Amino acid sequence: MAKTLKELAREAKGRMKSGFWSECKEDLDRNLASAREQGINETRVERFFADRIAATLGGEKEDEFYLRVKQLLLTEGEVSDAIGRLTDRAYYDTLSYEEKQRYNLSLSERYLRALERFRRESEFASLKTIEK
C-alpha cells in the first residue's frame, strides 16, 4: 500500500528529530577516512552508502533469493552450476519447455544481480555499514 504524503513527511521529520542524518553523515565520514587509509576509491564508497541508505529508507530487506546466493558464494564460491543449484525443482518440473526457458533466463538475471551486489558488499566489507 502506498504511503500518503503526510505519512512520508511524518517519517522524514522523525528521522530528522532522531538524528538519523547526522549519524549517517558521521558514519560516512568515518568510512571515507577508513577508505582513504585502505586505498579504496572514495566515490565508490559514497555510492555504496547512498544505495544502502536508500534501501533502508525504502524499507527493503534482504530477500530470500539473495540470501541463498550469498550463502552459496560464501560456502563454495562461484560455481559453474549455480543456476542449477538455485532452481526450484518442484516448480521447474511443472513448466512447459518455453516456460522453463523463461524461468532459466529470469533466474540467471536474478543471479547476476545478486552476484554483483555480493561483490559490491564484499569490496566494502572492511568498512562499517550503515544499518538503520
Helices and strands as residue ranges (DSSP letters): H 5-18, H 20-38, H 42-57, H 64-76, H 82-86, H 89-92, H 97-123
